[in-house]
Amino acid sequence: MSEVTFIKSFLSSLNSRPIKLRADYVLDEERVGPRVPYLLPRLSAPHPEMPKKVQRTQAPGSSKSITVQLKSARNPAFEFSLPNAPISTTSVQDLKDAVQERVVDAQGGKVSLEKIKILYKRKPVTGKTIAEVLADEPEMLTGGKEVEFGVMIMGGAKFVEGQQVGGGSAGGGEGDVSAAVPKAAVGPSGEEVLRTEAFWDDLQGFLEQRLKDSEEAKRLRGVFKGAWEKQ
């Protein structure tokens, strides 16, 4: 039998069969056997809960703490340190609080926190914690080092000798950042400060923070410095 003949006979046998099932068609269970209900697989046992991590208070001098040096070059000139400050929890607000406890205004009252500016490398800090400020310096984040922050007090103030941080430590009680008796900074004052580039750099940094325009701050720095030099 040739292939063509076989195909013709096969197709003719298919033509004799119904193309689709009738509406009243019933499956013959004797031919296919009884149906077995499909059972879903058993769910796997739930994963055990992970043990909660216990946050351990780091001891002073551990690898995650740092010594913070706060220094103001003028009006008033002072310098003090906060040893063993936790890098991840000590905030810029804590540094402002430490400065506020050591200075008074002309009337002997407390200086507003809005007038206290914290600088790093002569520029206003942009992070909320020390870790965020030092994010670009991974070697400092290892701890056990010393970092210096500048302080600028708008409108001036008076440094109170012998003040210490009271009422606990910075960083929410983690670590000890209570400072030793601070000492006044020794350095130029008065007109000598105006002759230093550091003063004009600090002025430019303050103007950049307020104006949000580095070019305008640089121009005003030149205006102020030129007016002072003409006097």
Secondary structure as GFF3:
##gff-version 3
##sequence-region A 1 231
A	DSSP	alpha_helix	3	15	.	.	.	ID=ss1
A	DSSP	alpha_helix	29	32	.	.	.	ID=ss2
A	DSSP	beta_strand	65	72	.	.	.	ID=ss3
A	DSSP	beta_strand	78	86	.	.	.	ID=ss4
A	DSSP	alpha_helix	92	100	.	.	.	ID=ss5
A	DSSP	beta_strand	103	104	.	.	.	ID=ss6
A	DSSP	three_ten_helix	113	115	.	.	.	ID=ss7
A	DSSP	beta_strand	116	120	.	.	.	ID=ss8
A	DSSP	beta_strand	123	124	.	.	.	ID=ss9
A	DSSP	alpha_helix	130	133	.	.	.	ID=ss10
A	DSSP	alpha_helix	138	141	.	.	.	ID=ss11
A	DSSP	beta_strand	146	153	.	.	.	ID=ss12
A	DSSP	beta_strand	158	159	.	.	.	ID=ss13
A	DSSP	alpha_helix	191	194	.	.	.	ID=ss14
A	DSSP	alpha_helix	197	211	.	.	.	ID=ss15
A	DSSP	alpha_helix	214	230	.	.	.	ID=ss16
###
